[in-house]
Amino acid sequence: MFSSKVIGARFYDTNLDISVRDTQGHGTHTASTAAGSIVKDASFNGIAKGTTRGAVPSSRIAAYKVCIPNLGCSTSDILAAFDDAIADGVDIITISIGGSDLVALDNDPIAIGSFHASQKGILVIHSAGNEGYRGSIASVAPWIFTVGASTTDRGIVTKVALGNGSVLVGKSVNPFKLNGTTFPLVYGKEVSSPEQCDEASAKECIANCLRDNLVKGRIVLCDNFRGRLEAFRAGALGSIGLYEGLITDATFVVPLPASALTKHDFSVVQSYINSTKDPKVDILTSESIRNLDAPRVASFSSKGPNSIIPNILKFDHTRGIVGIIYHSLVQMFMISYLSLEIYYIVSRFYYQPDVVAPGVDILAAFSAKAPPSGIPSDKRSVSYSILSGTSMACPHVAGAAAYVKSLHPDWSPSAIKSALMTTAWRMNVEHNPDADFAYGSGHIDPVKAADPGLVYETVQDDYVKMLCGLGSNTTTLRNIFGVNVNCSEGFKINPKDLNYPSMTINIATFQSNKSMPFSEKFPRTVTNVGRATSTYKAKTSVELSHLYKYAGINTSLGLTASPIVKFLGSISGNHKRAFGIDISFDIDTGNFTKFYAVFSCKALT
């Protein structure tokens, strides 16, 4: 039975799934983030308590279930879901799935399905991935709106109180209460089966290492936070683990009292347990804290660059999908402003997510049929849970896109995407060392996106010409676009010339002690969506960023720039105007360097 919120749901049986029921919680969480109703006093067992609401709470949801636990997401099901969503008449698609490996566009069902959706006026928003390291982004098609994750000003911590009075601050989502009582603390190696596990495995609490009869009523110290799973299986009272690796800012729902500590704090516990005859510990219930340095790009958020597509940075009701989104017209304060960032990266790869949005410790609705910790033997049932991932960021942007569409129902998908990209605000580079590779155009600002002044639009022929320029053959293009294309010389463009809201160029350099002059021109066409009679003044600035290490090479400053921007006059309402940006500089070819040139147009009248 469907409600006035969820107006439709489909499932696909390639993997023999027999129900639309969400048994993992992921789909419920992302759908409610995009379009959930306003609910007061929502929380995860008292943690992060407050009023929840989706990005566009007046929207409606149509859901398409294509992934099956432990079996994955089949290509045929993904394409079938796109076909159904298009036929159902949705307006926005947000898809929070994807693999960790780059896939050629003609073999990527999300790239193919999203292109056909865009031809029907549907903007597709896609999560960037959760690999975290540079070059890991897997959503690369320029007709897709790719989203990375950022932190919010709310963090969640779980404190650990040692028997000697020391209190350490760890991370987890721990709703359990031990009532202030301390319990015996034991190291994994002390309660393991030596005939089954070596000492290193026992310290990490690897699967089936712990002996059930030795952990009862005790809290187990494990060299790896994943050891909490084995501690839970064995029936331990709790677990404390080492929080190492790429993910440093997100928390995880735990199936028993547990907390993850930094390397320094973990060593404090090790010293305590080794120097104390009868070590005791208490794990406190999680609490919310204020993140004063938010937003930052999440440590797990996949980053550019990417090697598949060079020179592309990555009313009544409108309807949509997670496949989702219906919502009502809302009034907004509007301003006329466009900010466009130009990136020059001296490396062999190029690309980043288009924007970032909140994706860390997000409280949203959760399926009552899903275990909150993701462990099948966790039999708890909750209405809300806390998750992190670019999957959580994606529906935030879907909601913002749906909001813009409600104000401008006649705008194309590329226009909506352009509005959100060009009004995004650049994040603090000092807090985000991967800079443009991590946050793309910046953090979304839906209010400004409602009236961007100018937008950059693209149509099918633009993408075809770009791929022709990359040397794609007829078979590849037919697989993507569904039509035969002849890449004649007049039907090719350099990817940098695609009418994209950001500008990037790959600069081939070689190591030498000489300075190399460089110049390039970017042609663009803008559409005025602001006042019918407007004048926009071009303004440029150059920011020399702190330099980064690339391929293990230490870099030093060796770059100067003097951009020259040419922009032609006034633009009439809904009219297009072509212009070019010329930029030139000298580069020290002995170093890998980067800088940002920021180009903005501001409405004067």
RAUR-V653794 format. One record per helix or strand of 2 or more residues. SS is the DSSP state (h for helix, s for strand). FROM is the first residue (numbers start at 1). LEN is the number of residues. If there is no record, write none. Layout:
BEGIN
ss->SS from->FROM len->LEN
ss->SS from->FROM len->LEN
END
This chain:
BEGIN
ss->s from->6 len->6
ss->h from->26 len->10
ss->s from->39 len->6
ss->s from->47 len->6
ss->s from->61 len->5
ss->s from->67 len->2
ss->s from->72 len->2
ss->h from->75 len->14
ss->s from->92 len->4
ss->h from->105 len->3
ss->h from->109 len->11
ss->s from->123 len->5
ss->s from->145 len->6
ss->s from->154 len->9
ss->s from->167 len->5
ss->s from->183 len->5
ss->h from->188 len->4
ss->h from->199 len->6
ss->h from->212 len->4
ss->s from->219 len->4
ss->h from->227 len->8
ss->s from->238 len->5
ss->s from->257 len->5
ss->h from->263 len->13
ss->s from->280 len->4
ss->s from->287 len->4
ss->s from->317 len->2
ss->s from->327 len->2
ss->s from->337 len->9
ss->s from->355 len->4
ss->s from->362 len->4
ss->s from->384 len->4
ss->h from->390 len->18
ss->h from->413 len->10
ss->h from->436 len->4
ss->h from->446 len->4
ss->s from->454 len->2
ss->h from->460 len->10
ss->h from->474 len->8
ss->h from->489 len->3
ss->h from->495 len->3
ss->s from->503 len->4
ss->s from->515 len->14
ss->s from->533 len->11
ss->s from->559 len->3
ss->s from->564 len->3
ss->s from->570 len->3
ss->s from->576 len->13
ss->s from->594 len->10
END
